[in-house]
Amino acid sequence: MDLIVQKFGGTSLSDDQSRRHVLRHIIRELEAGNQLVVVVSAMGRSGDPYATDSLLDLIRGRGDALPPRERDLLLSCGELISAAVLCNLLQAEGFPSVVLTGGQAGIRTDDHYGSARILEINGERIRKHLSAREVVIVTGFQGMTRDGEVTTLGRGGSDTSATALGVALKANIVDIYTDVDGILTADPRWVSDARPLTAVSYEEICNMAQNGAKVIHPRAVEIAMKAGVPVRVRSTFSDSEGTLVTNAQALRSQGIWYDRTVTGLAHVKNVTQLSVVNHDGPADLQLRVFRAMASHGISVDFINVMPTGVHYTVSDSDAPLAVRLLAELGFEPQVRRGCAKVSVIGGGMNGEPGVMAVIVEALTAAGIPILQSADSNTTIWVLISETDLAEALQALHSAFGLHLTPNRRNIEEEVGL
Amino acid sequence: MDLIVQKFGGTSLSDDQSRRHVLRHIIRELEAGNQLVVVVSAMGRSGDPYATDSLLDLIRGRGDALPPRERDLLLSCGELISAAVLCNLLQAEGFPSVVLTGGQAGIRTDDHYGSARILEINGERIRKHLSAREVVIVTGFQGMTRDGEVTTLGRGGSDTSATALGVALKANIVDIYTDVDGILTADPRWVSDARPLTAVSYEEICNMAQNGAKVIHPRAVEIAMKAGVPVRVRSTFSDSEGTLVTNAQALRSQGIWYDRTVTGLAHVKNVTQLSVVNHDGPADLQLRVFRAMASHGISVDFINVMPTGVHYTVSDSDAPLAVRLLAELGFEPQVRRGCAKVSVIGGGMNGEPGVMAVIVEALTAAGIPILQSADSNTTIWVLISETDLAEALQALHSAFGLHLTPNRRNIEEEVGL
């Protein structure tokens, strides 16, 4: 008997038909004899009356003056409503179930309303209900302070609720149900032959999420990673097994590590490149530039400090402010709007020679200029023009053979470990 | 400085325009230097997505199997949402305010989900916020068990929340805002010259509410009555003072008791009269009849036991079952469907001779047969045909001069007390 945490997002709970699929996944695990904790998001997408955005619309344009504590109270209704709807369906099918708010589920947080951190989880009450053979439905995205105040964990918070509960309850697996068949090698809206991955490591999925892939919240992955609880990202609307996320050792020991150097691609659009040239200027140019950005809360990326000056990127929306700040410091930066950052991600590229060569070759062959680049031991980033994005993603996807279904081969045999 | 509890119903909170009126009443009291606890119902009427009925619609027709505990969790969202919306408006106008759930407001209840009883109220937290010059917005209709479970108080529960808080906080007054100008002498949809009453006693309003007038929940009145906290029923949409509800002594001492024997009329439609005749039947006829009704949960009214048989009324919807039960006992009742019960209510009629005479005279003059009658020391009930209802109400309203604005005269002078 396994203990499984399932998390269903808003799209999976948006209408009767989707909720039938949700029921199917729950009942399958129950009939296999497993214990189930089901974490739910608010129902539906923007436009549905009980979606998080719709609740916020009750405030927006009406003064927008709701204090953070009350904002969290308001938002907590979204998950409560979808939890009750799911509970009703399960009961009607004859499966006893109970709804617990984040607080009732034992999730204690600090009091940073809107982005509270989980301090600890007391799983006692959940375990009691599981022992009584009940499905425990927990409202995602929310917790409670020690003083009994309702808090929310910020966007992506239901993923965090799910993995944190998985860790606290020592679950066998945390299944994150979404509307795609797992984690894909690239965004299928941009790369026609993108395909689902069978398995990735925690580090890889973190890199993907941090670099623009909308798969699972990075904080949720970090929590699972620390405790080594395996996560599966899978589709509500199919019976596909989805993508297993665990640590590299576990993947190797299960023989499902591939002979791959590159796992997938991610990208971020709407990036502006700023270049500040150092014409006999002060030696503390970079210090003054980044201090100005930081003091105004502008996130910077792709920082490249050279004797001749500084290159870095900001979001297109922050660009006008950044340029004004630089002007106040007496600098006239070169500004290139409409750039895109492409991330080539692979836990297996560490120390592998030639990855950068493949990237340069593929982009050059496609006539795409590389505006800037950076690398870590698991990711290489290139900055290109947004107009080149579709072609660049397709070219890199093909160059690394990501469209090919890999053989299940143990990398340990391959590299003789 | 007074401490005032204000309660706003769903219609008062249903749209931006109504909420402007709500704000007006709140700000008026704040500017007069008063402390305010504002109790809110769920927004809007049936059809609005956040109304109580709409939340229930998420369950209805989808198995209807939600356990009572989870049903209360779901319903509690209605008031939370309207409380947050009101808090936002107040903050935007520069008035600090805080939202407290029933539990956070210190309302402890038993665990009879759906119709929980208030066990005690700890007003400490509310007082703390009031001292900090904050408007305290409390979600009506709900409380919390000692174990931290959310409960609801049943229909009309926001009125109960308001008067119970008024008692616990020793409020100077509880203002129940609704969509009519206080308590009227009769239902204005039936009696064209019905007019608002300046003051009534707790007993009178209880009688009205129990006899079909939709003014304020009887349980709420009982709570206020026990502690002697005055209540005002008034309109959100006007500046009328509404109707003061307090005890007869207080009304007398303030000189606002009228020389009236009859205060108002109330009525209930869709009543069926059943007559079971005792043809040499068993002596325990009435026992067998009422035992059968009770065992099937049928409410009976207008019971009239005579040597010749039994007359009583049930609702039209219970009538078919009642007739079947009587047939099973071997009785063939006379059945008169489509009756109406008219209540003539007045705290001053106790011992006053001639009230029944006025009723009989008015109805006889209008050619309306009285099918049955009953009386207590503050109310006389007559059963008539529903087709005669409009004419009967108008005739009685005129006969007792309820359309005339009374002089403010102290009954003590009148009766020489």
Interface residues (C-beta under 8 A of the other chain):
Chain A: D16 P49 Y50 L55 L58 I59 R62 G63 D64 A65 L66 P67 R69 E70 R71 L73 L74 S76 C77 L80 I81 A83 A84 V85 C87 N88 L89 Q91 A92 E93 V98 V99 T101 G103 Q104 G148
Chain B: D16 P49 Y50 L55 L58 I59 R62 G63 D64 A65 L66 P67 R69 E70 R71 L73 L74 S76 C77 L80 I81 A83 A84 V85 C87 N88 L89 Q91 A92 E93 V98 V99 T101 G103 Q104 G148
